[in-house]
Amino acid sequence: MFKSILKILKKIIISVIVLYGYNLVTQSFNLNIPINIITVAIMTMFDGAGFLGLVAFYLLNFR
């Protein structure tokens, strides 16, 4: 049980770091994705596909 909790915490931390890094890189293009509970949950559950989905959703709806 402790290992699964650590695994989930690790995925949450990595998700926040990836979103923060993306926001740093795309700051000059004004393509920031907000870091909140929903976006971190999507990234945690779906990993790379969740990240690509968030980027695609943002580009299609808010651009």
N, C-alpha and C positions, 0 to 999 in steps of 0.2 A: 504494500500500500504506500509506503514511504517513497519507493522508487517511482511510482506512477505520479505522485504529487510533485516530485522533483522534475520529472519529465514534462509535466504540464507547465510548471513555473519556468523551465528552461525555454519552452516554446513561446511563452508569453513575452519573456525578456527579448528573445530573438526577434519576435514580431515588432516590438516597439523599436528596436534598434534598426531594423530594415525600413520601417516607415519613416523614422527620423532621418536615416541616410538618404532615402528617396526625396524627402522634403528639402534636404540640404542641396542635393544635386539639381533639382528642378525649381529651386527658389527663383532663379532669374527668369524663368519662363512662366512664373505664376501658376504652377500646376501642383500646388500643395494639397495633400490628402490629410484631413485632420486626424490627429491621434486621439481617439476616444475609445470607449468600451466596445462599441460595435465594430469598429475597424480592426481593433486588436483581436476581438473574438473571431472575426472572419479569417484573419491571418493565422490565428492559432489553430482553427479547425481545418482549414484548407491549404495551409502552407503556401507554396509557390503559386498554385492555381488561384488561391484566394487573393494574393497580391496582384496578379495579372488581371483578375476580375475587378478588383477595386480600381485599378488604373484605367481599364477599359470603361467601366461605369462612369468614372469621373470625366474622362475625355468625351464620352458620348452625351452626357447629360449636362455638364456644367461648362462646356467650352463654347 
